[in-house]
Amino acid sequence: MSTKKSLLITIDFPPQIGGAGYYISQVALHLPQKDLVILAPKMENSEIFDREQRYKIYRKNLISKLCFIWPKWLPLLYKSLKIVKKERIKTIQVGQVLPVGIVALFIKKLFRIPYIVYTNAMDVTMPAARHGRKKRILKSVLKEAYKVITISEFTKGELIKLGVKKENIVIVRPCTDILEKIKNQKSKIKNVKEEIVKKYNLKNKRILLTVGRLVKRKGHDMVIRALPKAIEKVPNLVYVITSTGPCLEELRKLTQELNLEDKVVFTGTTSQETLIVLYEISDVFIMTSRELSSRDVEGFGIVYLEANALEKPVIAGRSGGVEDAVQDGVNGLLVDPENTREIAETIVRLMTNQELANKLGVQGKERVLREFNWKKEIKKIERVLS
């Protein structure tokens, strides 16, 4: 399908860690490369990442750190305008509603170049929870967009509350390419498997795994609090937490307070091969995401699909857009993310009922292969850009 030349502007992009940036990078990877130009932040190791991509990418310092420059996104506007002129851009793709959407709105007013907006959840729900200027700007950016692309029925509902017309919203769900990565890295994965089991002392253990940035919303603390009850029934249970983030020290401290140092493993950021091995050797995947009072909320949860793709059953917190990723009793089990007793009981249930765990894992993989396909989802964006 033929698409117009477009500029995708994003302040969240690999090699930076995060689900929103990963989603945008996957969209970029699957769109027609000759019609795509990307503007993203300059960061450590970005040159290494960029060399492996087929699309054209500009890396710049986009947000000012100087106190006398306001608004802080002025460099983003200036650099976007230069690229629009140089590349003869016909459409702009907005990676984040704020502040990128403000820049796109300015460009639309100046040059009549239309823009589409990608939204996840917290980029809409958090500003919408406030009153005043930020909420007004958010609504203006969304109202002026040609189309708004979002990731779940939950986020679609939030956009409608903000006045976006139903017909202007397109749901493009995150998909996973983890099986493709396994195929391409088989020998590497095989080589590190034994090393990882030894490094983290995981031999003969029942492994509970969470992959997700260490932020309060993800619910790592509630799983840790649920562990003592679960361990009573599953003594060889070990909880492996992969990734890093601002809550790391708080979670370490909680682990010590509950005398769980030998039951909780913090791996930090890992290589792709290590991550895949951890998925493979785990018994159950868990991420009990919850909605915070600030309206920081999970929009979907790509990690649930990654675990399912490797036939792992998942436990998820019933909040936000998680139910688009996890169907209770189909590919996993949903729990109240604030109820440690329910979390513990659900962990025990899947760890001790192998028939149920296998069933959810198999059904999960079938669902991923059947419903979450980038070739199918990307066509929706191509139609918008054509």
Buried (B, 14 or more C-beta within 10 A) or exposed (E): EEBEBBBBBBBBBBBBBBBBBBBBBBBBBBBBEEBBBBBBBEBEEBEEBBEEBEBBBBBBEBBBEEEEEEEBBBBBBEBBBEBBEEBEBBBBBBBBBBBBBBBBBBBBEEEEBBBBBBBBBBBBBBBBBEEEEBBEBBBEBBBBBBBBBBBBEBBBEBBEEBEBEEEBBBBBBBBBBBBEBBEEBEEBBEEBBEEBBEEBEBEEBBBBBBBBBBBBBBBBBBBBBBBBBBBEBBEEBBBBBBBBBEBBEEBBEBBEEBEBEEBBBBBEEBEBBBBBBBBBBBBBBBBBBBBBEEBBBBBBBBBBBBBBBBBBBBBBBBBBBBBBBBBEEBBBBBBBBBBBEBBBBBBBBBBEEEEBBEBBBBBBBBBBEEEBBBEEBBBBBBEBBE
